[in-house]
Amino acid sequence: MRRALLLPAVLAALLWAGGRAFAWSFAVTGDSHGDREGTFSGILAAVDDSDMEFLVHTGDMVDRNADQEWRRFRAKTASFGKPLHAVIGNHDSRGKGARKRFAKRFGLPDTNHSFTRKDAHFAFLDNSGGTLPDRALSWLDRDLAAHPKGEDGIAFLVVAMHIPPDTGTIRPHGVRFGYEEQSRKLLAILEKHGVDAVLSGHEHMNHSEMWEGILLVVTSAERVPRIPLQRRGFFRIDLENGKVRETFVQVKPPASGPAAARGSIPRDCTASPPPP
């Protein structure tokens, strides 16, 4: 009789957890810039052929923000079988009305936008102009406050933006005067809400570090300098039991340059610790 009473309690506990005790993962890349080297095509293939649930692109999908570039991007991603969530980059925001066009392309209400997936809430912040203006930081503060940890099944908070914050270790290029102070304001908001990770690109490198207890990932598919300790690929992000873990996955582009179709991309991907 006692065993019969315990079984419903166990089932109820599992239902209440809503799957939060179980691990899940997604991928993050950035700066594909038209995929001239073929790495982005390899990333799409690798993520498609994995247990990762979606791909976050941290911006700079194109170079000049021309319509033909976006047509090529759409053709390249047309057969990608998983959601692709996009952050606007500085190359994507070139020209008059670029932000409105970007939002329309991806079906977004604005270039600052957010969504919740399973037990994680994602806030995408537009800093493509090389600045973190007060209006954007205020939006982020309000969005995170509306999705607090511990309520509605949310266990993780993730922020994505194109240009990484100024952490002291990372001094991003192409930012406006005052970005260091704006980064400190950003950090205060992240700490206030208990944000777990910040995803970014722009610097054309693959790197991760802890920024005052927050995981910071900087990633790029293309234009990664061919220097020691830098490799082409993307990051796999795993979320489990309140922990966020990043793993760098190397992708080797075709030796002859970009492939004409995803089917010709060799799925040569090797998981390894992130480069220093």
Secondary structure, DSSP 8 states (H G I E B T S, - for coil): -HHHHHHHHHHHHHHHHTTTTS-EEEEEE---TT-SSSHHHHHHHHHHTSS---EEE-S---SS--HHHHHHHHHHHTT--S-EEE---TTTT-STTHHHHHHHHTT-S-SSEEEEETTEEEEEE--TTS---HHHHHHHHHHHHTS-TTSTT--EEEEEESS----SS---SS--TTHHHHHHHHHHHHHHHT--EEEE-SSSS-EEEEETTEEEEE--SS-----TT---EEEEEEEETTEEEEEEEEE---TTSS-SSGGGS---EEEE----
